[in-house]
């Protein structure tokens, strides 16, 4: 298989991935090197502004220069204007404005990684793994992903609809949907008590309050004799890395959780579990699929490699880098920059590879009329009724728990 070139959309149509720390733009200002050839850059901008056949403003040329810088970096790094920076912070609180999709290029195809819960994308029937063929009736070019993302972002910022033509995974027929941007609220943690006292927790993303909500839910079950615990990370695109580490620590009494490595000192860390745990005696399974990415992969790998849980489902997305939000000297703007790569507790680099589940489910024969669901009702029957795929995942997890409890 060709190497994956993966890229997640900006916050206007998805939740930011793996953003773990915010650095200071003022600190970076002190590191500016006087040897940099700024006069040449200014001369180029001034010459184009003065003599180019089509009139371009200085602001347009500076924006183009900034865009050019980021083409030399990985696809997860980008410049955030005031609105985008605000949106990314709102998303970490569980709310964002957009269409509700994460996009990547995979095998020279533009692919949907995750449709977000209760988003226009999910409601339109878009599934993880679907491939975009056209945007607004124009064929898409996988080599020009940045232009595609910019067009989608502009439509979202201007509250305009987009028209997508897509194909489902392993299907040739094309279907078309019209998506209108809206405010989307994502509840990080939802839970159900299933048959035979099996606890089910759906972790949709890693937000500011995810650890607090997880502890709150587990505390409610603390006095119950749970026979098992199912943690559902399907279609979880990531979010705040520190939240993934803290949640892993809840379930682990010892062992490494994750390691990060970068060029500057603070980007190099080893994170270990503390002795305090919750429900440590309860057999545990974790559900993952191709839409499980970034921070959710950190959590899944930590539980798998420390022998705390069995992973069930599909190979995960494979995003092994960490981004940081760095405010610029111009107030309100920021840079989302890849500052480190991470490895799993045993030292594995899962970037562009993903995490292999302990029990791999073959989904090709599963008929599914809807995307992977989010829990909305209060019974296991309602959960199962959402899709055949979900029933397969849940039944596999329940079966494993019953044979190991």
QUIRA-V157212 format. One record per residue. N is the residue number from 1. PSI is psi in degrees with one decimal (999 if undefined). NEAR is the number of other ideal C-beta (glycine too) atoms within 8 Angstrom. D_FIRST is the distance of its C-alpha to the first C-alpha in Angstrom with 2 decimals. Layout:
{{N PSI NEAR D_FIRST} {N PSI NEAR D_FIRST}}
This chain:
{{1 138.6 4 0.00} {2 151.0 5 3.77} {3 139.2 5 6.45} {4 138.3 11 8.34} {5 103.3 7 11.80} {6 142.3 12 13.90} {7 128.6 11 17.51} {8 146.2 14 20.18} {9 163.2 13 23.21} {10 172.7 13 26.60} {11 -20.0 14 29.15} {12 -20.6 16 30.70} {13 32.4 15 28.09} {14 171.8 17 26.82} {15 138.2 13 27.67} {16 149.9 15 26.87} {17 134.8 15 24.37} {18 22.4 14 25.28} {19 116.2 14 28.46} {20 -36.2 9 30.55} {21 158.8 9 33.46} {22 122.4 7 35.50} {23 172.3 11 36.72} {24 126.3 8 39.74} {25 -28.2 12 39.70} {26 -37.6 7 43.16} {27 -38.2 8 41.91} {28 -31.0 10 39.46} {29 -33.3 8 42.37} {30 -13.7 6 44.12} {31 2.3 6 41.27} {32 136.0 7 41.49} {33 124.0 5 41.99} {34 -16.5 4 44.95} {35 -11.0 4 43.35} {36 142.5 6 40.74} {37 63.1 6 41.59} {38 -37.3 6 42.39} {39 -36.5 6 45.14} {40 -45.2 7 42.65} {41 -45.1 9 40.50} {42 -36.1 8 43.70} {43 -41.3 8 44.96} {44 -45.7 8 41.84} {45 -44.4 12 42.12} {46 -40.6 8 45.86} {47 -44.5 8 45.60} {48 -42.8 10 43.11} {49 -34.0 10 45.18} {50 -41.8 6 48.31} {51 -13.2 4 47.38} {52 144.6 8 44.22} {53 -33.9 2 45.07} {54 134.5 4 43.87} {55 126.8 4 45.32} {56 136.5 8 42.95} {57 161.6 7 44.22} {58 -38.1 7 43.75} {59 -40.5 6 41.93} {60 -40.9 8 39.40} {61 -37.5 12 38.83} {62 -41.8 9 38.51} {63 -39.4 8 35.95} {64 -37.6 8 33.98} {65 -42.1 10 34.27} {66 -44.2 9 32.98} {67 -39.0 10 30.02} {68 -36.8 8 29.33} {69 -43.6 8 29.40} {70 -16.8 10 26.67} {71 -17.5 7 24.30} {72 -8.8 5 24.30} {73 -177.6 9 23.22} {74 163.5 6 20.22} {75 -6.4 8 19.83} {76 -9.5 13 21.65} {77 133.8 11 24.81} {78 163.5 8 27.29} {79 136.6 10 31.02} {80 121.9 12 32.83} {81 -179.2 8 36.08} {82 -42.3 7 38.86} {83 -43.6 7 37.76} {84 -40.0 12 34.14} {85 -41.2 14 35.37} {86 -41.1 9 37.80} {87 -38.8 14 35.22} {88 -33.9 16 32.91} {89 -37.2 8 35.94} {90 -38.8 11 36.94} {91 -35.5 14 33.52} {92 -12.8 12 34.03} {93 1.9 9 37.17} {94 15.3 12 35.41} {95 138.7 9 36.12} {96 165.3 13 34.45} {97 125.5 10 34.87} {98 -158.6 14 32.15} {99 -21.2 13 30.08} {100 38.1 14 28.25} {101 148.6 15 24.52} {102 136.9 16 21.73} {103 144.2 16 19.14} {104 159.6 12 15.73} {105 128.9 12 13.32} {106 123.2 8 9.84} {107 46.6 6 7.48} {108 29.8 5 10.87} {109 142.5 8 12.83} {110 118.2 11 15.64} {111 143.7 12 15.48} {112 120.2 16 18.34} {113 -48.0 14 17.76} {114 129.4 13 21.34} {115 128.5 13 24.51} {116 152.3 16 27.40} {117 137.3 9 30.26} {118 24.5 10 33.15} {119 165.3 14 31.59} {120 -35.8 11 31.85} {121 -47.9 13 28.14} {122 -43.4 14 28.56} {123 -24.8 7 31.83} {124 -4.2 9 30.32} {125 12.1 10 27.89} {126 136.9 13 24.64} {127 157.9 13 22.09} {128 133.0 13 19.21} {129 -13.1 10 16.01} {130 150.9 12 18.09} {131 132.4 11 17.04} {132 126.7 14 19.75} {133 -41.3 9 20.75} {134 149.0 11 24.09} {135 121.4 13 26.22} {136 44.9 7 29.94} {137 12.4 6 29.53} {138 135.6 6 27.51} {139 140.9 5 23.99} {140 148.1 11 21.57} {141 111.0 7 19.64} {142 -24.5 9 16.47} {143 -8.8 4 17.45} {144 48.3 8 20.78} {145 -37.6 12 20.01} {146 -39.7 8 23.06} {147 -38.5 8 25.34} {148 -46.2 14 24.16} {149 -38.0 12 24.78} {150 -40.7 8 28.11} {151 -42.6 11 29.25} {152 -43.2 14 28.49} {153 -43.1 13 30.27} {154 -39.8 9 33.23} {155 -39.7 11 33.68} {156 -46.2 14 33.67} {157 -30.9 8 36.16} {158 11.0 6 38.40} {159 43.5 5 38.19} {160 146.4 8 36.82} {161 157.7 8 34.74} {162 153.8 12 31.38} {163 122.1 12 30.16} {164 135.7 12 26.53} {165 127.0 11 25.07} {166 165.3 14 22.09} {167 143.1 11 20.25} {168 156.4 10 19.65} {169 131.2 8 16.28} {170 24.9 4 15.84} {171 147.3 6 19.09} {172 -24.9 4 20.20} {173 144.0 6 23.54} {174 135.1 8 24.15} {175 156.1 9 26.46} {176 138.3 8 28.31} {177 150.8 10 29.73} {178 124.4 9 32.15} {179 132.1 13 31.93} {180 130.2 6 34.89} {181 149.6 14 34.55} {182 168.3 8 36.62} {183 126.1 6 37.39} {184 125.8 12 35.17} {185 128.8 7 36.35} {186 119.0 14 33.99} {187 117.2 8 35.69} {188 -47.0 12 33.77} {189 124.7 13 35.12} {190 155.1 9 36.29} {191 157.8 10 37.42} {192 150.2 11 38.90} {193 113.0 9 40.74} {194 -177.7 13 39.39} {195 151.4 6 41.11} {196 29.1 8 42.37} {197 45.4 10 42.41} {198 124.0 14 38.67} {199 134.2 16 37.87} {200 124.6 15 35.02} {201 125.5 13 33.93} {202 117.7 10 31.55} {203 103.7 16 30.40} {204 -30.3 12 29.19} {205 168.1 13 28.87} {206 101.5 15 30.29} {207 179.6 14 33.46} {208 -35.6 8 36.64} {209 12.5 9 38.29} {210 -45.5 16 35.50} {211 -43.6 10 36.85} {212 -43.3 7 40.37} {213 -35.8 10 39.46} {214 -46.3 13 37.60} {215 -41.8 10 40.67} {216 -44.3 9 42.95} {217 -45.3 11 41.20} {218 -33.4 11 41.01} {219 -37.1 8 44.68} {220 -28.4 6 45.65} {221 0.3 11 44.22} {222 -33.2 8 45.68} {223 1.5 3 48.72} {224 152.6 8 46.92} {225 74.7 4 45.98} {226 137.9 11 42.30} {227 -14.4 11 40.68} {228 167.4 17 37.15} {229 130.1 14 35.09} {230 120.8 17 31.94} {231 116.4 12 30.16} {232 109.5 11 27.94} {233 14.1 12 25.29} {234 138.8 12 23.30} {235 26.1 14 22.61} {236 110.0 15 24.18} {237 -3.0 18 22.63} {238 -142.6 17 24.60} {239 -130.8 19 27.67} {240 118.9 13 30.11} {241 -39.0 16 28.83} {242 -30.8 8 32.37} {243 -38.6 14 32.70} {244 -39.9 16 29.67} {245 -43.1 12 31.24} {246 -37.7 9 34.64} {247 -38.9 14 33.46} {248 -40.6 15 31.69} {249 -29.7 11 35.02} {250 -36.5 12 36.84} {251 -9.7 13 35.17} {252 134.5 14 35.00} {253 -18.4 8 38.13} {254 170.1 7 36.59} {255 159.8 11 33.46} {256 140.8 11 31.09} {257 -50.5 13 29.45} {258 155.2 16 27.19} {259 141.3 11 27.35} {260 148.4 12 26.91} {261 126.9 9 26.92} {262 -173.1 10 27.84} {263 -26.9 4 30.14} {264 158.7 6 33.29} {265 -50.0 4 35.25} {266 -10.9 6 34.93} {267 -4.3 12 31.14} {268 110.3 8 31.22} {269 151.6 7 32.05} {270 127.6 5 31.79} {271 127.7 9 32.61} {272 153.6 8 34.33} {273 148.0 12 35.74} {274 163.5 5 39.49} {275 -23.0 6 41.58} {276 128.8 5 42.40} {277 170.9 9 40.36} {278 138.6 9 40.76} {279 39.4 13 40.44} {280 -21.8 7 39.25} {281 -5.7 3 40.53} {282 126.3 10 38.64} {283 140.9 10 35.55} {284 138.2 14 32.57} {285 152.5 15 29.24} {286 128.3 16 26.67} {287 127.3 14 24.67} {288 157.4 16 21.26} {289 -171.1 12 18.62} {290 -15.3 11 15.74} {291 2.8 15 18.61} {292 119.0 16 19.83} {293 159.3 17 19.27} {294 -117.2 13 20.97} {295 -31.7 15 24.45} {296 -30.3 17 23.77} {297 -34.5 19 21.05} {298 -48.2 16 23.73} {299 -46.9 14 26.17} {300 -44.5 15 23.99} {301 -39.3 14 22.94} {302 -43.1 17 26.58} {303 -35.2 16 27.92} {304 -50.4 14 25.45} {305 -16.2 11 25.78} {306 12.3 12 29.53} {307 32.4 4 29.85} {308 -28.4 9 31.43} {309 156.0 10 29.25} {310 134.4 10 26.78} {311 132.9 16 23.63} {312 134.0 15 23.11} {313 -130.4 13 20.55} {314 164.1 10 16.85} {315 134.4 9 14.38} {316 178.8 15 15.64} {317 -49.2 14 14.37} {318 64.7 15 14.00} {319 107.7 15 16.64} {320 31.5 12 18.36} {321 160.4 12 20.85} {322 132.3 14 24.47} {323 150.0 15 26.31} {324 147.1 12 30.06} {325 119.2 14 32.52} {326 107.7 13 34.84} {327 142.4 10 37.87} {328 173.5 8 38.87} {329 -25.6 5 42.41} {330 116.5 5 42.76} {331 132.7 3 43.69} {332 -24.1 7 41.35} {333 166.3 12 38.15} {334 166.1 12 35.38} {335 127.0 12 32.16} {336 110.4 15 29.14} {337 134.8 9 27.68} {338 118.2 10 25.00} {339 -13.6 12 27.29} {340 163.7 11 25.40} {341 157.2 11 22.36} {342 155.0 12 22.85} {343 155.1 11 22.13} {344 173.6 13 22.89} {345 -31.2 12 26.14} {346 7.6 5 24.77} {347 13.2 7 23.19} {348 139.1 8 19.52} {349 112.7 8 17.52} {350 5.6 14 15.40} {351 128.8 9 14.33} {352 9.2 8 10.83} {353 -42.0 7 10.63} {354 178.0 11 13.50} {355 128.8 15 16.18} {356 129.9 7 16.06} {357 156.8 12 19.26} {358 -35.8 7 21.86} {359 106.7 10 22.26} {360 129.2 8 19.22} {361 133.7 11 20.35} {362 115.1 5 18.99} {363 -1.5 9 19.73} {364 -30.4 5 18.85} {365 -1.5 5 22.48} {366 126.0 8 24.05} {367 124.7 5 25.97} {368 113.4 10 26.20} {369 -10.0 5 28.35} {370 167.6 8 27.96} {371 169.0 12 25.61} {372 130.1 11 25.53} {373 164.2 10 29.17} {374 141.3 9 31.22} {375 125.1 10 34.38} {376 -26.4 5 37.37} {377 -171.6 6 39.93} {378 14.6 4 41.63} {379 156.7 7 40.95} {380 -30.0 10 38.20} {381 -38.3 6 38.94} {382 -38.5 10 38.14} {383 -49.0 15 34.86} {384 -35.6 9 33.87} {385 -16.4 5 35.09} {386 -42.4 8 32.58} {387 156.0 11 29.72} {388 -33.0 8 28.67} {389 -45.0 10 25.52} {390 -39.9 12 27.78} {391 -40.2 9 30.07} {392 -46.3 11 27.33} {393 -48.8 14 26.35} {394 -44.5 14 30.05} {395 -38.3 8 31.18} {396 -42.8 11 28.59} {397 -43.8 13 29.74} {398 -41.6 14 33.38} {399 -44.5 8 33.12} {400 -44.4 13 31.69} {401 -41.7 15 34.45} {402 -28.6 10 37.16} {403 -5.4 6 36.24} {404 11.0 7 36.21} {405 999 7 39.17}}
